[in-house]
Amino acid sequence: MIEDVDEFVYCLSTVGEYKVIRWDDISKEEIERYKTFHEYVQDSFQEAIDNWEE
């Protein structure tokens, strides 16, 4: 697990390429969210920049 977002978590899949999946605790579904870990990190930083309050 790389991030807990209350109703779901982001996990790093180490099968094949390192993609990031979203696992929903209620439905017990795995959904591919990012094709690479780099894509996840880039999106996380961009979201933090966009939400920065000056």
C-alpha positions as CSV (number, residue, x, y, z in Angstrom):
1,M,0.0,0.0,0.0
2,I,1.3,3.4,-0.9
3,E,-1.6,5.7,0.0
4,D,-4.7,5.4,2.2
5,V,-7.6,7.6,0.9
6,D,-10.2,6.4,3.5
7,E,-12.7,4.6,1.3
8,F,-10.0,3.0,-0.9
9,V,-6.2,2.5,-1.0
10,Y,-3.6,2.8,-3.7
11,C,-1.3,-0.2,-4.0
12,L,1.8,-0.8,-6.1
13,S,1.4,-4.0,-8.2
14,T,4.7,-5.8,-8.6
15,V,3.4,-8.3,-11.1
16,G,5.0,-7.4,-14.5
17,E,5.3,-3.6,-14.7
18,Y,5.0,-1.6,-11.6
19,K,1.5,-0.1,-12.1
20,V,-0.6,1.5,-9.4
21,I,-4.0,-0.1,-8.6
22,R,-6.9,1.2,-6.5
23,W,-8.4,-1.3,-4.1
24,D,-11.8,-0.6,-2.8
25,D,-12.5,-2.1,0.6
26,I,-16.3,-2.2,0.0
27,S,-16.5,-3.8,-3.4
28,K,-13.2,-5.7,-3.0
29,E,-12.2,-4.6,-6.6
30,E,-8.8,-3.9,-8.0
31,I,-8.8,-1.1,-10.6
32,E,-5.7,-0.1,-12.5
33,R,-5.4,3.6,-11.8
34,Y,-1.9,4.5,-13.2
35,K,0.1,2.5,-15.8
36,T,3.4,3.3,-13.9
37,F,4.6,4.4,-10.5
38,H,6.1,7.5,-12.1
39,E,2.7,8.5,-13.5
40,Y,1.2,8.2,-9.9
41,V,4.0,10.3,-8.4
42,Q,3.7,13.0,-11.1
43,D,-0.1,13.2,-10.6
44,S,0.3,13.4,-6.8
45,F,2.8,16.2,-7.0
46,Q,0.6,18.1,-9.6
47,E,-2.4,17.7,-7.3
48,A,-0.4,19.1,-4.4
49,I,0.8,22.1,-6.5
50,D,-2.8,22.8,-7.7
51,N,-4.1,22.7,-4.2
52,W,-1.3,24.9,-2.7
53,E,-2.8,27.8,-0.8
54,E,-0.5,30.8,-0.9
